[in-house]
Amino acid sequence: MSELDFYKDKRVFVTGHTGFKGTWLCHILLKAGATVSGYALEPESGLYGQTRLQSQIHSVIGDVRDETKLSTAMDEARPDVVFHLAAQALVRRSYREPALTYTTNVLGTVNVLEAIRRTSSVKSFVNITTDKVYENREWRWGYRENERLNGFDPYSNSKSCSELVTGSYRGAFFDESESTAVSTARSGNVIGGGDYSEDRIIPDCVRAVCAGREILVRNPESTRPYQHVLECLYGYLLLAERQYTDKSLTGAYNFGPDEESCVKTGELVALFCTAWGVGAEWRVQGDGGPHEANFLKLDCTKAKTVLGWRPRWTIKTAVEKTVEFAKLDTDVERSACLERQIKEYFV
C-alpha cells in the first residue's frame, strides 16, 4: 500500500466511522499505518461489528448534533486529518423525518467545522456529501463541480446546504495559508460488502435472494453512477493528502465511475443476478414512492486531472466483489474478505 504511505503515523479523525463507508475507510487507514479515532452513533448492526473495528481504533459514540461532545472528542484525538461522513443518508427517510435530516446534515457539518476551528492540529479536512447536491435537470452529460447546487428531496437538499456551509467556512475562517485545508467530495451511488441499509438497491437484492424472494425493482430505467465503495474512498484519501501539502487544491471534487459504469438500475440488478447465480430473479414493481431523479451522472475530469485519480474497477467487477462478500457466513470470513479486497484494490 505504498501509495498510502502519507497516512503512516498520521492521526485521523472520522465521523460516521460505524457506518458502511466509515468502516471501510477506517480499515484502509489502519492498513496504511494511521492512528484512527472515530465519532458516530451506535451502529444498529453491520460491517462495523462484523470486522471488530471497535477494538482497533479509538471510538467515541455520539451525535454530530452534540457540539460539546464532538469538540471534546476531536480535541482529545488531536488529528492531522478529518473526514466527515456522519449523516442521515437515506432519501426515503428524509421524507419521513426532514427535520432530523437537516439538523444532522447541516448543523452537524457546522459543529464539525467549529470543532476543527478549535483544534489547531488539523491540517486537512474533507466533507463527504453526494452526487445529489446538484440541481438535477435530467441532463445526458455529467455535472461539473461549478454547476448549481439545489438538491430536490430533503436529504439531497440538506447535503447541498452542507456544501454551502463548508464553502462559507473555507472562505471566512480557513483562508490563511497556515489554516486548515478544506474541501468537499461528491460521489455517486456506492456498493460493496457490508452495506445493509434500507431502500438501497444492492442490499435489497441481497435480502430478497437470501429470503428466497423475487427482487422487486421500483425504477429500472433510472440511471445512476454506481461504483464500488473503494473507488470513492480512494478519492477522499487522495484529496486529503494532496491538499495537506498544497492548499491551492482545495474545493469541491466529483468522484464517480467512467461512462460505461453509469448504468440503469435494471442493468445493475441483472448484473447482480448473474453474479449471484441460481435463485436470483427480478421483476419491476412500481410503488408510488416519493420523487427520485431519472438520470444523474458526474463529470470527474477535475479529480482526474488535478489529483490523478481515476476508477479502477468496472461496475461488473464491483458487483462481483459485493456478491463475493454477501455470500459469506461468518465474521471471520467477512473480515478476511474485506482485507483481501482492500489489498487487491491498492496493489
N, C-alpha and C positions, 0 to 999 in steps of 0.2 A: 504493500500500500504506500509506495514511495511518493505517489502524487498527493498524499495527505500528510506528508511529513510536517507541514506547517503546524498541524494540531498537536504534535507530540509535546507534552508537558504544558500545553495551554489549559487554562481554566475556562470552561464553557458552561454557560447557564442556559437551560432550555425550558421554556414554558410549554405546557402541554405534553410533557415527557411521558405521561401514562397512556397517551393515545396511540393510534396506529402509526402515523408518521413520526411522532415523537420517539416511540420505542425504536423504530428502525434507525432514526438519526442518532440516538444515544449509543446504539451498538456500533455504528460506524465510528463515532468519536472514540469510543473505548478501544476499538481495534487500532485506531490511529495513535493511541497513547495519550489522549486527553484526560484531564480530571473533570468529571461531569457532575453538575448539580442540576436538579430538576424541580420545577414548581408546577403543580397541577392538581386538579380534582382527583379524588379517589377513583381508580378505574373500576368500572362496573364489571368488566371481565375482559378477556382477550390476551393479546400478544404480550403486554407488559408482564402479566403474571406467568404466562407460559414460558417466558425466556428468563425468568428470575432476575429481571433488570434491577429491582429494588436493592438487591444485595451487592450490586456492582457500582452504584452511584450514590450520591447524597440526595435523597428525595424528601421534599417538603410538600405535604398535602395542603393545598389551599386554593382559594378562589382568586382569580386575577382582579376581581372587583374589590378585593380587600387590600387597599393600598398599603396600609401599615404592615401587614404580614408579608406582602410581596416585597416591599422595600427592605424589610429586615432580612429576608432570605437572600436577596441579592447582595446586600451589604456584607453578610457573613460569607458568601461564596467568593466575593471579590473577583468576578470573572474578567477575562480578557475579551471574550466574545459572547454575545447574547443572541439566541434565536427565539423569536416569539411565534409559537404555534398554537397556544391555547385559544380556543374559540368554540362558539356554538356553530357547528359546521354543516348542519343539515337544512336544506331548503324547506322541506315539508314541515319540520319542527318550527322553523322561523315563522310560518304562517300561524301555527298554533300558539307560539309564545314569542311574539315580536319584541316585547319589552325586554325579556331575558336576552334575546339575541342582540339587541342594540347595546344594552348595558355591558354585556360580556365582550362584544367585539369592538365597541368604540371606547367606552370608559376603561375597559381592560387594557387597550392599547395606550391610552393616556397614562394609566398607572405604571405600565412597564417603562414608558419613556421618562416619567417622573423619577422612577427608581434609578434609571440609568443616569439621570442628571445628578443624583446624589452619590453615585458610585464612580469615583474617578478612575478606577482600574479599567473600565470598559472602553475598548478601542474600536470595536466593530459591532454593529447591530443590524440584524436583518429581520424585518417584519414579514411574515408569510401571510399573503392574502389569497387571491384566487383569480382564475381567468374570468370569473363572472363579475368583476368590478366594472367592466366596460358597459357603456350603453349599447345594448345589443340591437343592431339594425339588420340582422339576418344577412350580413354581407357574405359573399362567397370567398372573400380573401381574409387573411388573418388580421387581427387587431394589433396595432403597434402601441408602444408604451406612451405615446403622446396623444392617443385617442381619448375622447370624452369619457369620464367616469360617472356612471349613474346606473348601478345595478337595479333590476326591476323588483325582485322579491326582497323581503326584509333581510334575509341572510346576505344576498349579493349586495344590497344597498349598504348594509352595515359594514361590509368589507370595503366598499367604495369610501365610506366615511373614515374607516381606519387608514386608508391610503392618504386621504387628505390631512388627517391629523398628523401622520408621520411626516408628510411633506412640510407642514407648518412648523413642527418642532425642529426639523432639519434646518430650515431657514432661520428660525428665531433663536434657537438655543445651541445648535451644533454646527455653526457656520465657521468658527475659528479653525485654523489649520491644526491645532493640537487637540481639538474636541473629538468626540466620538464620530466615526463614520457611520452614516445611517442610510439604509436602503430598504426597498420593498421588493418582494419576489412574488410573481403571479404565475401559478402553474395550472395545468389542465387537470382533468379527472384522473386520479391515480388509482392503480390497482396493485395488489400484491398480497402475499401471505399474511394472515393475521388480521385482516380487516373484517370486523363483524358488525359494522354499523348498519342501522336500519335504513331502508329506502336507498340503497346503493346497489347497482346492478349486479356486480360480481358476487358480493356477499349474499344477495337474494338468490342468485343462481346456485351457490353452494348449499344454502339452507334447503332449497327446493329439492335438489338432487339427493342430498343426504336423507331427506324425509320421504323419498320415493315419489315426489310430486312433479308434475309438469312445470316448467319455468314459465311464468306469465310476464310478458313484456308490455309495458304501457305505451312507449313511444319508439317503435322500432326504426322510424325514419329520422330520428334526431341525431345529428352529427356532433360528436364531441372529440376533443383532443385527448384521447386516452393514452396513458403511459405507465410504465412500472414505477413504483414509488422511489426506487433508487435513482431514477433519472433526475427528478426534480431535486432530491436531496443532494445529489452531486452538485447541482447548480447552486443551491443555497450555500454549500460549503465552499465552493469556488468563489462565489461573490464575497462572502465574509472574509476570506483570505486575501483576495486581491485588493479590496478597499481598505483593509487593515494597513497596508503599506503604501497605497496610492488613493488618497481621499478624493481625487478628481473622478473616480469611477463610481461614486455614489449616485443613487437614483432608483428608478423602477426598472425591473427586468422581467421579461417573459421567459418561462421555461416550459416548453411544450414539445410534442412529438413532431417528427417530419410529416410531410403531406400524406404519405401512404398509411400512417397510423392514425389519421383523423378519420374515424370510421363511424358508420351508422350504428346505433345501439343494437339493431338486429344482427348486423355483421359481427359485432363483438360477442353476442350471445352464441352465434353459430360457431365462432372460434372456440368459445368455452366448451360447447357440446362436443366438438371434435377432439379437443384436448382431453376431456373427461372420459369419453368413450361410452360404453354401454350404460344405459339408464338415464342419459341426459337428453331431454327433448324440450322444445319450447313452442309457445304459440302467443299470439297477440291478444291482449285483453285491456281495452281502454277502461279507465275507472273514473273518468271525470274529475281528475285531481286538479290541483292548482296550476297556474301558468308555468310552463317551462319553455325555454328557448328551443327552437328547432335546429338552429345552426350556430356553432360557435367554434372559432379557430384562432390560434395565436400566431403572430409573426415573431419569430425568435431570432431574427437577424442580429439584433443588438447583442444578445448573450453570446452568439456565435462569433461575432467579430471583435467585440470588446473583451470578453472573458475567455474565449477559446473553448466554450462549452458546446457540446452537441450530443444528441441522443445516441445511445449505443445499442439498445435492444429494439427490435421491431415489435409491433403490437402482438404478433403471433408468439414471439418469444416471451413477452410479458405475460400473456395469458397462460402459456405453458408453465412458466415459473410459479404462477399463482396457483394453478391446479396441483402442481407438484407438492406445494406446501399444504394445500387444503385436504389432500388425501392421507396425510399423516395422522397417526393415532395417539402419540404420546408427546409430552412436553420435551422430553429428551430429543426425540426425532425432530420436533419443530425447531428447537434451539440450534441443532446441528444444521438443519436446512437453511435457516436464516444466516448463520455464519458462512456456510458454503456459498450462498448466493451473493453475499457481500464480497467475498473473495473472488468469485467469478467475474463480478462487475468491475472491480478495481484491480484487474490483473495488469 
